[in-house]
Amino acid sequence: MTSVTMNLKLVRRFSLILKFVFLFLILMPKVTLWAAADIDGNGFTNLADAIKALKVIAGEDISAVNLQADVNGDNKIGLEEVIYILQISGELRGGLLNEIRLAINNATNAFTLSLAGLDKKNTAQTYLTSVFNHMGLEQTSQTLAAPPPNEIILPSPININFACGTVALDISTSTLTFTFTGEEVCSGITGTVKVIPALSNNTLSFDILYENVNVNECSINGASQTILVVESGQFTATHTFTNLAACGQTLNGTVTISYNPEGQVLVISGSSQNTYVINGSTVTTDLTYSYTPQNGFSGTATVNTNGQTYNIEFTNMKFDPTCGVPVSGSMTLNGIVLDFSQTSCDNPVVEVTINNFTFTLSLEDAIALIQQSGN
C-alpha cells in the first residue's frame, strides 16, 4: 500500500470523526455551566460580576441575576460573593472601591451609632451604681434572705448602715425610703430612693423608684427592678429598667453590672436593639456586649439593611465622648476588617481591609446622627 493511499484513508477517517462531532453538537441537549460567583450568568467570573453584586446589595439592579452564583449557601447575593470574586480576579480598583464603600457604609455607621449610645448609657449606669452602692442593699439583701421561703421580714431602719442621710420604713407598703442629703462622704448625692423588696421563686429582688436623685450634675428619675448577688466580695446587680431617665439618657431593658465594695464598676454587660435611618435606608442593629473601663466594648452584633444581613464581631472599642466615635479597637463585618486605632474626632475615618487591600471609610454619617439625636 502506497503512502498516498494511507493518507487518503486517514483523511476519510478524520472527516468521518468530524461529522460525528458536528452531529453530536447539533443534537446534544443544551446545558448551561455556571461559574462560581458568576452573578450575570455569562459563564465567567470577573470584575463585572463584583459590580453587579454590589448593585444588587444596594437595591439598584436585580435584573438577570444568577441565583446559582451564591457561594456561601445563604441563597442571597451579598458581600461574601463580592469578596470571593475579588479573591479570584485579584482586581480591586477605584470604581469598585466606591461601590464597596456604599455597601458597608450604612452598616458601619449604624453599628458605630449604637455603640456610641451604649457608651453614654454606661456613664449614666456608672452614676446609678454609685447611688445604689451607697444604700448598702447588699446588707439588706443578706438580712432578707434569712427568713423562710416566700416570706419577707423588713429590717428596722436602725439596723441599716446608711451614712448618706436618713432611712424610713413604711410598714403598710413595705417600702424603705432612702433620703440622700448631700453628704460629702457620699459624693454629695441628693434625692430620694424608694425600695420595695419582693420575693418570687425564692429569688429576692428590689422594686426601686428614683426620685429627683442628683449626683455630679447627673439627674436620675424612674424605676427599675433589681436582683443583687454578693459573691467573693464582688457585687452583681441585674437591673431591668423601664423608661428610667439618667444623665440625659433613657434606660430600658436589662443590664448586668458588676462592681466592688467601693462602688467602682468592673463589668457592664447586656444587649441593645436600635433602628436608624441612614442615607434614606432603614438600618436595624442588634448587639450583645460586654464593657470594662479598661478595655472598652467587646461582643457581637447583626446589622440589617436593604435585605442584607451583616455579622459583626468587635473587640476593645473605646469612644471619645466629644464626638462619639470609637478611637480604639477593631471589628470584622462579614469578614471585612475595620481598624479604629487611628480614628479620632479630628480624623473620623476607619481603616478597612479587604483581600489585603486597605482604604478608609468615613464616619461622618454616625457623627451627624449622634449630634442630631443627642444619642
C-alpha positions in Angstrom: 0.0 0.0 0.0 1.5 3.3 -1.1 1.8 6.3 1.3 -0.7 8.2 -0.8 -3.3 5.5 -0.3 -2.7 5.5 3.5 -3.0 9.3 3.7 -6.3 9.2 1.8 -7.7 6.6 4.3 -6.6 8.8 7.2 -8.3 11.9 5.7 -11.5 9.9 5.2 -11.4 8.6 8.9 -10.7 12.1 10.2 -13.5 13.5 8.1 -15.9 10.9 9.4 -14.9 11.8 13.0 -15.6 15.4 12.3 -19.1 14.6 11.0 -19.9 12.6 14.2 -18.7 15.5 16.4 -20.7 18.0 14.4 -23.8 15.9 14.6 -23.4 15.5 18.4 -23.0 19.2 18.9 -26.3 19.8 17.0 -28.3 17.1 18.7 -26.9 17.3 22.3 -29.2 19.0 24.9 -28.2 22.5 25.8 -26.6 22.6 29.2 -25.6 25.9 31.0 -22.5 25.5 33.1 -22.3 28.3 35.8 -19.0 29.5 37.1 -18.8 30.1 40.9 -20.0 33.7 41.7 -21.0 34.2 38.1 -23.5 36.9 39.0 -24.5 37.9 35.5 -24.6 34.3 34.3 -22.3 34.7 31.3 -20.1 31.7 32.2 -17.3 33.8 33.6 -16.4 35.3 37.0 -14.7 38.7 36.7 -14.9 42.3 37.8 -18.3 42.8 36.1 -19.8 40.3 38.5 -18.5 42.1 41.5 -20.0 45.4 40.3 -23.3 43.6 39.5 -23.4 42.1 43.0 -22.8 45.4 44.7 -25.7 46.9 42.7 -27.9 44.1 43.9 -26.9 44.7 47.5 -27.7 48.4 47.1 -31.1 47.5 45.5 -30.2 49.2 42.3 -30.2 46.3 39.9 -31.9 42.9 40.4 -32.5 42.0 36.8 -30.8 38.9 35.2 -29.2 37.8 38.4 -27.9 34.2 38.5 -29.0 33.0 41.9 -26.9 29.9 41.4 -23.9 32.2 41.9 -24.4 32.1 45.7 -21.1 30.9 47.2 -21.9 30.6 50.9 -25.3 28.8 50.8 -27.4 31.7 52.2 -29.5 31.9 49.0 -28.5 35.6 48.7 -26.2 37.7 46.7 -24.1 39.7 49.2 -20.7 40.9 50.2 -19.5 37.3 50.6 -19.9 36.9 46.8 -18.1 40.2 46.2 -15.1 39.2 48.3 -15.0 35.8 46.6 -14.9 37.4 43.2 -12.1 39.8 44.3 -10.1 36.9 45.6 -10.4 35.1 42.2 -9.9 38.1 40.0 -7.4 40.0 42.1 -8.9 43.2 40.9 -9.7 46.0 43.3 -9.8 49.4 41.7 -11.2 52.9 42.2 -14.7 52.4 40.9 -15.2 49.2 42.8 -13.8 50.8 46.0 -16.6 53.3 45.8 -19.2 50.6 45.4 -17.8 48.7 48.4 -17.8 51.8 50.5 -21.5 52.3 49.6 -22.2 48.6 50.5 -20.7 48.8 54.0 -21.1 52.4 54.9 -24.6 52.2 56.4 -23.9 49.1 58.4 -20.7 50.5 59.8 -22.2 53.9 60.7 -25.3 52.3 62.3 -23.1 50.0 64.4 -20.9 52.9 65.5 -24.0 54.9 66.4 -25.4 52.0 68.5 -22.1 51.6 70.5 -21.8 55.4 71.0 -25.3 55.3 72.5 -24.3 52.5 74.8 -21.1 54.4 75.8 -23.2 57.3 77.1 -25.6 54.9 78.8 -22.7 53.3 80.6 -21.8 56.7 82.0 -25.4 57.0 83.4 -25.3 53.5 84.7 -22.0 54.2 86.5 -23.6 57.1 88.4 -26.6 54.9 89.1 -24.3 52.2 90.6 -22.8 54.8 92.9 -26.2 55.7 94.3 -27.2 52.0 94.5 -24.0 51.1 96.3 -24.4 53.9 98.9 -27.7 52.4 100.0 -26.0 49.2 101.2 -28.7 47.0 99.8 -26.2 44.0 99.9 -26.6 44.1 103.7 -30.4 44.4 103.4 -30.3 41.5 100.8 -28.5 39.2 103.2 -30.9 40.1 106.0 -33.9 39.5 103.9 -32.5 36.2 102.6 -32.6 34.7 106.1 -36.4 34.2 106.6 -38.3 31.1 105.4 -39.1 30.9 101.7 -41.8 33.2 100.3 -41.7 35.4 103.4 -40.1 38.8 103.8 -39.3 40.4 107.1 -38.3 44.1 106.6 -35.2 45.2 108.6 -35.5 48.1 111.0 -34.0 51.3 109.6 -31.9 51.4 112.8 -30.1 48.2 111.6 -29.4 49.7 108.1 -25.9 51.3 107.8 -26.7 54.4 105.7 -24.3 57.3 106.1 -25.8 59.4 103.3 -28.9 60.8 105.0 -31.9 59.1 106.6 -33.9 55.9 106.1 -37.6 55.5 106.8 -39.8 52.3 106.8 -43.4 52.3 105.8 -44.8 49.0 107.1 -48.1 49.4 105.2 -46.5 49.5 101.8 -43.3 47.5 102.8 -41.3 50.4 101.5 -37.8 51.6 102.6 -37.2 55.2 101.7 -33.6 56.4 101.5 -33.2 60.2 101.5 -29.8 61.5 100.3 -28.9 64.8 101.9 -25.7 65.8 100.0 -23.2 64.3 102.4 -19.6 64.8 101.2 -18.8 61.2 102.1 -21.5 60.1 99.6 -20.3 62.2 96.7 -22.8 64.9 97.5 -25.8 62.8 96.3 -29.2 64.3 96.9 -32.7 63.0 96.3 -35.0 60.1 97.3 -34.9 56.4 96.5 -37.8 54.1 97.5 -37.1 50.4 97.7 -39.7 47.6 97.9 -38.3 44.1 98.4 -40.1 41.3 96.5 -39.6 37.5 96.7 -40.5 35.2 93.8 -39.5 31.6 93.4 -37.0 32.1 96.3 -35.3 34.9 94.3 -35.1 38.2 96.1 -35.4 41.4 94.0 -36.0 45.1 94.7 -38.5 47.4 93.0 -36.7 50.7 93.1 -38.0 54.2 92.4 -35.5 57.0 91.9 -37.0 60.5 92.6 -35.0 63.6 91.7 -31.7 62.0 92.5 -28.7 64.1 91.6 -25.0 63.1 91.6 -22.3 65.2 89.9 -24.9 67.1 87.7 -26.5 63.8 86.6 -30.2 63.7 87.4 -31.9 60.3 87.8 -35.6 59.7 87.8 -37.6 56.5 87.1 -38.0 52.8 88.1 -36.1 49.6 87.9 -36.4 46.1 89.2 -33.0 44.8 90.5 -31.6 41.5 91.6 -28.5 41.7 93.7 -26.0 38.9 94.2 -23.0 39.1 96.5 -20.1 36.6 95.9 -16.4 36.6 96.9 -16.5 40.3 97.8 -18.0 41.3 94.4 -21.5 42.6 93.8 -23.5 41.9 90.7 -26.7 43.9 90.1 -29.1 42.9 87.3 -31.3 45.9 86.5 -34.4 45.8 84.4 -35.2 49.4 83.5 -38.5 50.9 82.4 -38.0 54.4 80.9 -35.6 55.4 83.6 -34.0 58.8 82.8 -30.4 59.2 83.9 -27.8 61.8 82.8 -29.9 62.7 79.7 -30.3 59.1 78.6 -33.4 56.9 78.7 -32.6 53.4 80.0 -34.8 50.4 79.0 -34.3 46.7 79.1 -31.9 44.5 81.2 -28.3 45.2 82.0 -25.9 43.4 84.5 -23.4 45.5 86.4 -20.6 44.0 88.5 -18.9 46.4 90.9 -16.6 46.3 94.0 -17.4 47.4 97.6 -16.3 50.9 96.8 -18.9 51.2 94.0 -16.4 51.1 91.2 -17.8 49.4 88.0 -15.9 46.4 86.9 -18.0 45.0 84.1 -21.3 46.0 82.3 -23.0 43.5 80.0 -26.2 43.4 78.2 -27.9 43.7 74.8 -29.3 46.5 72.7 -31.6 46.9 69.7 -31.9 50.0 67.6 -33.4 51.3 64.4 -31.9 54.2 62.4 -32.4 55.9 59.0 -29.1 56.5 57.3 -28.8 57.9 53.7 -32.5 57.1 53.2 -32.2 53.5 54.3 -33.7 51.9 57.4 -31.0 50.1 59.4 -31.6 47.9 62.4 -28.9 46.8 64.9 -28.9 44.0 67.5 -25.9 43.9 69.8 -24.7 41.7 72.7 -21.9 43.3 74.5 -19.5 43.4 77.5 -17.8 46.6 78.7 -14.9 47.2 81.1 -13.5 50.6 81.8 -10.0 49.4 81.0 -10.7 47.7 77.6 -14.0 49.2 76.4 -16.6 47.2 74.4 -16.4 43.7 73.0 -19.1 41.4 71.6 -21.1 40.5 68.6 -23.8 42.3 66.5 -26.0 41.9 63.5 -27.0 44.8 61.2 -29.8 44.5 58.7 -30.3 47.0 55.8 -31.8 46.6 52.3 -32.4 42.9 52.9 -28.8 42.3 53.6 -27.5 40.9 57.0 -24.1 41.9 58.3 -22.5 39.8 61.1 -20.1 41.8 63.3 -17.5 40.9 65.9 -15.9 43.8 67.8 -13.1 43.9 70.3 -11.7 46.6 72.8 -13.6 49.5 71.3 -13.4 52.8 73.3 -15.1 56.1 72.4 -14.3 59.8 72.6 -17.3 61.4 74.2 -16.5 64.7 72.4 -17.8 63.5 69.1 -18.9 59.9 69.9 -16.6 58.0 67.6 -14.5 54.9 68.6 -10.8 55.7 69.0 -9.5 52.2 69.6 -10.3 48.6 68.9 -11.4 46.7 65.8 -14.3 44.9 64.2 -15.0 42.4 61.4 -18.0 42.8 59.2 -18.8 39.8 57.1 -15.1 39.0 57.0 -14.0 42.6 56.3 -11.6 44.0 58.9 -12.1 47.6 60.2 -9.4 49.1 62.4 -10.3 52.1 64.7 -6.8 52.6 66.1 -6.2 55.7 64.0 -9.7 57.1 64.4 -10.3 60.4 66.3 -12.7 63.3 66.3 -10.2 65.2 64.1 -9.8 62.1 61.9 -13.3 60.5 61.8 -12.4 57.6 59.4 -11.9 53.9 59.9 -9.3 51.8 58.1 -10.9 49.0 56.1 -9.1 45.9 54.8 -10.5 43.6 52.1 -8.5 41.0 50.3 -5.2 42.6 51.6 -6.2 45.9 50.2 -6.7 48.9 52.6 -8.8 52.0 52.2 -10.6 54.4 54.6 -14.4 54.8 55.3 -15.9 58.0 56.7 -17.9 58.0 60.0 -19.4 61.4 59.3 -22.9 59.9 59.0 -22.7 58.5 62.5 -21.3 61.8 63.9 -24.2 63.7 62.3 -26.8 61.4 63.7 -25.2 61.5 67.2 -25.4 65.3 67.1 -29.0 65.3 65.8 -30.3 62.8 68.2 -28.2 63.7 71.3 -27.5 60.0 71.5 
